[in-house]
Structure formats: structure tokens, C-alpha cells
Amino acid sequence: MLKIIHVSDTHVVPAGQSVVGIDPHERLRQVVDAINENHDDAALCVITGDLTDRGDEESYRAFADLVSELKIPYRLLVGNHDNRQNFRRVFTDAPVDADGFVQSTADFDKVRLIFLDSLHDNHAGLGQLCLSRLKWFEAAVKDAARTGRRSVIFIHHPPFSVGVKVFEGMMLENAEPFLSQITANKPLHLAFGHLHLTTSGSWNGIPFSCNRGVAHQIVLNFEGVVTEFIEAVPTFAVMLISENSVLVHHAAPVATSDIIAREYATDDGKGNLVMTR
């Protein structure tokens, strides 16, 4: 199977600064270390936007220093906290489409990964896929089908409701054309960020997943209109992809000192439990 690491919402700021009282540098460093230690056989790490918290060049340079430590290749997307121009000034080699949007594809045997740019230049929370980006996406999907590949799509903003009221006004704007395209083309999977929640399910028969991310996370509240931030462990997703299936495992950095016991298999099936502390 193709192993892909999905990371989201790192919200890096200049060194020494914090976001809602937490250190995004340290949290991303923990995730990078965990990926390097346990998943250096992955084909790619995809980071789906909100790379920085404020979109300034200094933050992108701090982010670049951190992700440069990854042992595996990575692909970066932009989210509503990002700034496309500043991102491109720092990541000069990042692939973009003909109109300068941070969109690209990566092919692995029978699977095509499609990376979309949903940054809305005129709204702080909403996502956007303009006509240009939609046409590019349609061409990428059709070309994948022509070459016998199934698509897995990565984007920052969810294109439909996940039942959490506070996000109802912060989804992909005018999502109908995009939803029509994925309904017609039936991708293997849709992965997004933005929510700071771990969420999964299916929409119109299309499986989707969202990892709660690296930086601050929020309390799951279906009806509240106030966002409550919490300090929980940083997380990432491990995706195992074949031409007919996608498995998504949500993971967090784990230290050896966190292990409290180990169970060893026995012939009778009961197992042998050994406490480590």
C-alpha cells in the first residue's frame, strides 16, 4: 500500500511567540520527530494549510526550518491563515498551476493525489475555488481517469457541513460546482483540515477524513457559537492507500516513557502482559 502522512493546521509563528498560549514550534517539532522515527517509509507528507498563523514571511521561514527536518518528501497547501504571495517568496520551488495557485498532483502507480488551493483572498475564514481552480481540478481528475488512476483529494476547507455550528460560516464558499465534480468522478477519498477536530465519514458515497491537527484544538460542540480552544496532544494521520481503498489511522507523538505495558502473543491466544512501570 501507498503510505501518505497527512498533517494539518500547524499555525507556526515567529520563534519565541505563541498561539492561544501554546508553542506551535515545539508541537510541530514533535510531529516531525514522530514521522521520522516511525514513518520514514512513507512516500509523502501532505500538510493541508494554515501552515502559519499570520501569513508573514518570518513565520514561513520558521516553518521551513522545521519541515526541512523531515526525512520524507512533503507537499504544502495553503489555508485561510496563509498568504499565497509570502508563501511563494519562501517556498520558491513549491509547485503551482498556470495561474499561480498552489495546486498540483502526484501520481503513484494507480493512484493520483490532487492538491487544491482553497485560500480565499477576501475572507478570513471562508475557502474558495474560483473558476480557474475548478477548471484545473476538472482537468486533473479527467486526466487521472484517462490514465486509469483513482484520485485522492487534499484541500484545507471542508466543502460541506460536518454538523458543527461554529464552522457553518467557514466552509468552502459556493461549493456546489466542486461537489458536482466529485459526485461525478467519485474519488477514493477526500482529506481536509481547518476544523481542529478529528472527523470522518462519507458524503454522497465519498469517504472523507479530517485530522484535528498539530496546533491548538477545539472542544466538540455541535450547537455552540463560541469556539473553545484546548491544549491536547498534536496529531497527524497515517493514510494507507491502494487503488480500491483508503485506511486512515490518527496518530500522535509517543515517547518510550509513555508505554505502560507490552503484551506478547502466546499460542493459547491469551497473551502475556508485561508492565513496563
C-alpha positions as CSV (number, residue, x, y, z in Angstrom):
1,M,0.0,0.0,0.0
2,L,1.0,3.6,-0.6
3,K,1.6,5.3,2.8
4,I,0.9,9.0,3.0
5,I,1.2,11.2,6.1
6,H,-1.5,13.9,6.5
7,V,-0.6,16.8,8.7
8,S,-2.7,20.0,9.1
9,D,-3.0,23.3,10.9
10,T,0.5,23.9,12.2
11,H,-0.1,27.6,12.7
12,V,3.6,28.5,13.1
13,V,4.6,32.0,14.2
14,P,8.0,33.6,14.6
15,A,10.3,31.8,17.0
16,G,9.5,32.6,20.7
17,Q,5.9,33.5,20.1
18,S,2.8,31.5,20.9
19,V,-0.7,31.0,19.6
20,V,-3.6,30.8,22.2
21,G,-0.9,30.2,24.8
22,I,0.8,27.2,23.2
23,D,4.1,26.8,21.3
24,P,3.4,25.8,17.7
25,H,7.2,25.3,17.1
26,E,7.5,22.6,19.7
27,R,4.3,20.8,18.7
28,L,5.4,20.7,15.0
29,R,8.9,19.5,16.1
30,Q,7.3,16.6,18.0
31,V,5.3,15.6,14.9
32,V,8.3,15.8,12.6
33,D,10.3,13.7,15.0
34,A,7.5,11.1,15.3
35,I,7.2,10.9,11.5
36,N,10.9,10.5,11.1
37,E,11.1,7.8,13.7
38,N,8.1,5.7,12.8
39,H,7.1,6.6,9.2
40,D,10.2,7.3,7.2
41,D,8.9,4.7,4.7
42,A,6.0,7.0,3.7
43,A,6.0,8.2,0.1
44,L,4.9,11.8,1.0
45,C,3.8,14.1,3.9
46,V,0.9,16.4,2.9
47,I,0.3,19.4,5.1
48,T,-3.1,20.8,4.3
49,G,-2.8,24.5,5.1
50,D,-2.8,27.0,7.9
51,L,1.0,26.5,7.8
52,T,1.4,29.7,9.6
53,D,-0.9,31.6,11.9
54,R,-0.4,35.1,10.3
55,G,0.9,34.5,6.8
56,D,4.1,36.6,7.3
57,E,7.4,35.7,5.7
58,E,9.2,35.3,9.1
59,S,6.7,32.6,10.1
60,Y,7.1,30.8,6.8
61,R,10.9,30.8,7.3
62,A,10.4,29.3,10.7
63,F,8.0,26.7,9.3
64,A,10.5,25.9,6.5
65,D,13.3,25.3,9.1
66,L,11.1,22.8,10.9
67,V,9.7,20.8,7.9
68,S,13.2,20.7,6.4
69,E,14.0,18.1,9.1
70,L,11.5,15.6,7.6
71,K,13.2,12.5,6.1
72,I,10.4,12.1,3.6
73,P,9.3,14.5,0.8
74,Y,6.5,16.9,1.6
75,R,3.8,18.8,-0.3
76,L,2.3,22.0,1.1
77,L,-1.1,23.5,0.7
78,V,-2.4,26.9,1.8
79,G,-5.3,27.7,4.1
80,N,-7.2,30.7,5.3
81,H,-4.4,31.8,7.7
82,D,-1.9,31.7,5.0
83,N,-0.7,34.3,2.5
84,R,-0.1,32.9,-1.0
85,Q,2.4,35.6,-2.0
86,N,4.5,35.3,1.2
87,F,4.4,31.5,0.9
88,R,5.7,31.6,-2.6
89,R,8.5,34.0,-1.7
90,V,9.8,31.5,0.9
91,F,8.9,28.2,-0.9
92,T,10.1,29.2,-4.4
93,D,10.1,25.6,-5.6
94,A,6.6,24.8,-4.5
95,P,4.5,23.6,-7.5
96,V,1.8,25.9,-8.7
97,D,-0.7,25.9,-11.5
98,A,-0.5,28.1,-14.6
99,D,-2.4,30.9,-12.7
100,G,-0.1,30.8,-9.7
101,F,-2.4,28.9,-7.4
102,V,-0.8,26.4,-5.1
103,Q,-2.2,23.4,-6.8
104,S,-0.5,20.2,-8.1
105,T,-0.8,16.5,-8.5
106,A,1.4,13.5,-7.6
107,D,1.0,10.1,-9.3
108,F,1.8,6.8,-7.6
109,D,1.0,3.7,-9.8
110,K,-2.8,3.5,-9.9
111,V,-3.4,6.5,-7.5
112,R,-3.3,10.2,-8.2
113,L,-3.1,12.7,-5.3
114,I,-4.6,16.0,-6.1
115,F,-3.7,19.1,-4.0
116,L,-6.1,22.1,-4.1
117,D,-5.6,25.7,-3.1
118,S,-8.8,26.9,-1.2
119,L,-7.3,30.2,0.1
120,H,-9.9,33.0,-0.2
121,D,-8.1,36.3,-0.6
122,N,-11.1,38.4,0.6
123,H,-12.4,36.5,3.6
124,A,-10.5,35.4,6.7
125,G,-12.4,32.1,7.3
126,L,-14.1,31.0,4.1
127,G,-12.5,28.9,1.4
128,Q,-12.8,29.4,-2.3
129,L,-12.3,27.5,-5.5
130,C,-12.7,30.1,-8.3
131,L,-13.4,29.2,-11.9
132,S,-9.8,28.9,-12.7
133,R,-9.1,26.5,-9.9
134,L,-12.2,24.4,-10.7
135,K,-11.2,24.1,-14.3
136,W,-7.7,23.0,-13.3
137,F,-9.2,20.4,-10.9
138,E,-11.6,19.1,-13.5
139,A,-8.7,18.6,-15.9
140,A,-6.6,16.8,-13.3
141,V,-9.4,14.4,-12.4
142,K,-10.2,13.6,-16.0
143,D,-6.5,13.0,-16.8
144,A,-6.3,10.7,-13.8
145,A,-9.3,8.7,-15.1
146,R,-7.8,8.6,-18.6
147,T,-4.6,7.1,-17.3
148,G,-6.5,4.5,-15.1
149,R,-5.9,6.2,-11.8
150,R,-8.2,6.8,-8.8
151,S,-8.0,10.2,-7.1
152,V,-7.4,11.2,-3.5
153,I,-8.1,14.9,-3.0
154,F,-6.4,17.1,-0.4
155,I,-7.8,20.6,0.5
156,H,-7.8,22.9,3.5
157,H,-11.5,23.7,3.8
158,P,-14.4,21.2,4.1
159,P,-16.8,21.6,1.2
160,F,-19.9,20.5,3.2
161,S,-21.3,20.7,6.7
162,V,-19.8,18.5,9.4
163,G,-22.6,19.3,11.8
164,V,-20.6,21.8,13.9
165,K,-22.4,25.1,14.0
166,V,-19.4,27.3,14.5
167,F,-18.0,26.1,11.2
168,E,-21.1,26.6,9.1
169,G,-19.9,30.0,8.0
170,M,-16.3,28.9,7.5
171,M,-16.5,26.3,4.8
172,L,-15.8,26.3,1.1
173,E,-17.7,29.2,-0.5
174,N,-20.1,28.3,-3.3
175,A,-19.1,24.6,-3.0
176,E,-21.8,23.3,-5.4
177,P,-19.6,23.2,-8.6
178,F,-16.8,21.3,-6.7
179,L,-19.3,18.9,-5.1
180,S,-20.8,18.3,-8.5
181,Q,-17.4,17.4,-9.9
182,I,-16.5,14.9,-7.1
183,T,-20.0,13.4,-7.3
184,A,-19.5,12.7,-11.0
185,N,-15.9,11.4,-10.6
186,K,-16.2,9.5,-7.3
187,P,-12.7,10.0,-5.8
188,L,-11.3,7.3,-3.5
189,H,-11.1,9.8,-0.6
190,L,-11.3,13.5,0.4
191,A,-8.9,14.8,3.1
192,F,-9.1,18.2,4.6
193,G,-8.1,20.3,7.7
194,H,-9.4,23.6,9.1
195,L,-11.7,22.1,11.7
196,H,-9.1,21.4,14.5
197,L,-11.3,18.3,15.1
198,T,-10.8,14.7,14.1
199,T,-13.8,14.0,11.9
200,S,-14.6,11.3,9.3
201,G,-17.5,9.9,7.4
202,S,-18.9,9.8,3.9
203,W,-20.7,12.4,1.8
204,N,-22.8,11.2,-1.1
205,G,-20.8,8.0,-1.0
206,I,-17.4,9.7,-0.9
207,P,-15.3,8.9,2.2
208,F,-13.7,11.8,3.9
209,S,-11.4,12.5,6.9
210,C,-10.1,15.4,8.8
211,N,-7.2,15.3,11.4
212,R,-7.5,17.6,14.3
213,G,-4.1,19.0,13.6
214,V,-0.8,20.0,15.2
215,A,-1.5,23.3,16.9
216,H,-4.4,24.3,19.2
217,Q,-7.5,22.1,19.1
218,I,-11.2,22.8,20.0
219,V,-13.9,21.3,22.0
220,L,-16.5,19.4,20.0
221,N,-19.7,21.4,20.4
222,F,-22.5,20.9,17.8
223,E,-24.6,23.9,18.7
224,G,-22.3,26.5,20.4
225,V,-21.3,29.7,18.7
226,V,-18.2,30.3,20.8
227,T,-15.0,28.3,19.9
228,E,-13.3,26.8,23.0
229,F,-9.6,26.0,22.5
230,I,-7.9,23.2,24.4
231,E,-4.3,22.0,24.7
232,A,-4.4,18.4,23.6
233,V,-1.5,16.4,22.1
234,P,-0.6,17.3,18.5
235,T,-1.7,14.7,15.9
236,F,-1.3,13.6,12.4
237,A,-2.9,10.9,10.1
238,V,-1.3,7.9,8.5
239,M,-3.1,7.0,5.3
240,L,-2.7,3.6,3.6
241,I,-3.9,3.8,0.1
242,S,-4.5,1.3,-2.7
243,E,-6.4,1.6,-5.9
244,N,-9.6,0.5,-4.2
245,S,-9.3,1.5,-0.6
246,V,-8.0,4.2,1.9
247,L,-7.3,3.4,5.5
248,V,-6.8,6.4,7.8
249,H,-5.1,6.0,11.2
250,H,-4.9,9.0,13.5
251,A,-1.6,9.1,15.5
252,A,0.2,11.3,18.0
253,P,3.9,11.5,19.1
254,V,4.6,8.9,21.7
255,A,7.7,8.7,24.0
256,T,9.1,5.5,25.3
257,S,8.2,6.7,28.8
258,D,4.5,6.8,27.7
259,I,4.4,3.0,27.3
260,I,2.9,1.4,30.4
261,A,2.8,-2.3,29.3
262,R,3.6,-4.6,26.5
263,E,1.6,-7.7,25.6
264,Y,3.4,-10.6,23.8
265,A,1.4,-13.2,21.8
266,T,1.0,-16.7,23.1
267,D,-0.2,-19.9,21.4
268,D,-3.3,-20.0,23.6
269,G,-4.4,-16.5,22.4
270,K,-4.4,-15.1,25.9
271,G,-1.2,-13.1,25.6
272,N,1.5,-12.4,28.1
273,L,1.1,-8.9,29.6
274,V,4.3,-7.3,31.0
275,M,4.2,-4.0,32.8
276,T,6.9,-1.5,32.0
277,R,6.5,0.6,35.0
